[in-house]
Amino acid sequence: MFADVFEDFEGELVLAHPLANRIIAESRNKCDKVDAKVLADLLRTNFLARAWIAPPPVREARELLRHRAGLTRILTMLKNRIRVLLAKAGQKVDAYDLFGPAGLKELNAVSLSDERRRIVQGYIDLAKTIANVVKEADQSIQERVKLCPDAQRIDAIRGFGPFSALTVMAEIGSIQRFSRAAKLVSYAGLAPTNRSSAGQVRHGRITKQGSPWLRWILLEAALQAIRAYPELDALCQRVASHQGGRQNAGRIAVARQLLVSIYHVLKTKQAFDPKRIGRRSGGGVASKKVQS
């Protein structure tokens, strides 16, 4: 990121918001010189839409979390490659986790040619190395959570863990940037699109304009939170029934409600209370403060 390169720059560092400065994207006469001049003119006249520049500690946390997420995706890719190779050989492993004790035991028992056996063993050895790196990353994440009371409050919500709690904190940065919960929801891209005409307002799908990492981790946490909290399960079913049985719509509604609750948790320093979900005064937080 350029912010790292110009960290010691004496002047003011400004990051332009690409979506808000659409005058450049929609220009027909487009080249680097023209874009630079337009940006300079907007900055000079104080019309440049600015994006928030995360401070170095937040950027470092994001790199750690995305590093860990990337390793997990590599492990998933290796598992998929092994299953494809087994399918070509007419073999199958029933274990959900191929790299777990049960999965490795089944893999060693299947009948494969020498070449395919070498390929599978290479994937297994690579997965073991990656798993060790993931373990080191998890330790760093847990240490960061122990030093962050706000991350601990999010971690206490069922459906979240140290990784997801720290991801939420790293993507939000400072909760003081958002004056209302609705702005945080919009930042995550979980706000529905609105189209109004002739006095009628129609709500469409979510905008998906914002932090994809924050939106992804909330949707992942929503799956577990629905099972853990009857209040969120009821919300999911109610929204899904209104949307023709679309369970994904209910899951999105739960993710949005979790983010609203997290907003109030971070603002008030209070614990999450599912019984207060939907109340305007609480948004899902307890009335008793938690000590920092």
HUWO-V888943 format. One record per helix or strand of 2 or more residues. SS is the DSSP state (@ for helix, = for strand). FROM is the first residue (numbers start at 1). TO is the last residue. If there is no record, write none. Layout:
# HUWO-V888943
{{SS/FROM/TO} {SS/FROM/TO}}
This chain:
# HUWO-V888943
{{@/2/5} {=/15/16} {@/22/25} {@/32/44} {=/50/51} {@/56/88} {@/101/109} {@/114/146} {@/149/155} {@/162/172} {@/175/177} {@/181/187} {=/192/197} {=/200/206} {@/212/228} {@/230/242} {@/247/268} {=/270/272} {@/274/276} {=/285/289}}
